[in-house]
Amino acid sequence: MNLDGTPHVTNGGTLEANKLIVMGASLGGLAALTEILSVLPEDFPCPILVVMHIDAHRSELPRILADRCAMPAFHAMHEQVLEPGKIYVAPPDQHMLVDGPLVLLSRNAREHHSRPAIDPLFRSAALSRGSDVIGVVLTGMLSDGTFGLQAIKEAGGIAIVQDPDDAVEPSMPRSAMRYVDVDHCLPLRDIGGTLQALVRVRQPPRHWANRPQVESEYALFRHKGDTMEQLESIGEPSMFVCPECKGGLWSVKGSKPPRFRCHTGHAYTLETLEHAQSDATDDALWAATRAVQEKIILMEQIAAQREALGDDDREAPLERDLVVVRGHLDTLMGVVTTMPGSAARF
């Protein structure tokens, strides 16, 4: 099915859905992806779509995978037709989505403070291909991939998670294990062989009770339809503000783990929201530090000017104020250099 609910059609007939594998990884993902994909044969019978958290940085991931795998690997292109036996990698700073037989690329709002993010790919694959999807969550920090894997599983697809004890960074696999009814929890060495077996097993179609809510979230992410109507259908206002666009965040009803969305499409779990808020707090503290430093420099130049003019009556109060402001700068520097980050906790 396409995302609008219509069947895939080609050459005048209905195209039977093929298996589709979607993978998500973050910290430690290069080695994990290489180990899994390098054991798959050149004639692997379905496409594989890969998201790794790289943001806007230049990525050599397709070249590295192509050098070490039998299948060709490349950055996906917008509206490219998916073909079996090929590895499609999300390009830097673009979300990768599935719409029936096509890849879509978008620069819609970050999810979990990342673009590309894993959840948009997994969610779109579940909506578009249902029980024919196999989702794989690998090593990485925080919780991206958990909600998308839930969607795949609820749509009748198969959920695979790397064994957290086998992961360079176990947070993403642990989150998926905690909140998804996972079919297979495996070390890297076993995932490739399992995929080869699973792509030849047809999962029966399954009724997906939560599909309307996922469709609303997907429409919100793509800026389709009435934004406020969609927000009201999936959640309720929270006390938090989006750290990226400063809009109000809405708490998604019934979500486990708790999740939040804003009207521009940004999405977070509690953990990824704290991570993004930590970055915003850090930026604000450094901006305040810069402003106070500049204030001190200006005050020192004014004091020097007054001294040169012999304006002692006005210079003395300014020197007293400088002592106070320098004290404020010392306090700010103490705060900004000791404020705990979020990375160590996950």
CORPESUL-V452792 format. One record per helix or strand of 2 or more residues. SS is the DSSP state (h for helix, s for strand). FROM is the first residue (numbers start at 1). TO is the last residue. Records with the same first field share a line. If there is no record, write none. Layout:
SS = FROM-TO / FROM-TO
//
This chain:
s = 9-10 / 13-14 / 20-25 / 47-52 / 72-75 / 80-81 / 86-89 / 95-99 / 102-106 / 133-137 / 158-162 / 184-186 / 235-241 / 248-252 / 259-262 / 267-269
h = 29-37 / 61-68 / 118-132 / 146-154 / 164-166 / 171-179 / 188-198 / 211-222 / 227-234 / 270-308 / 312-338 / 343-345
//
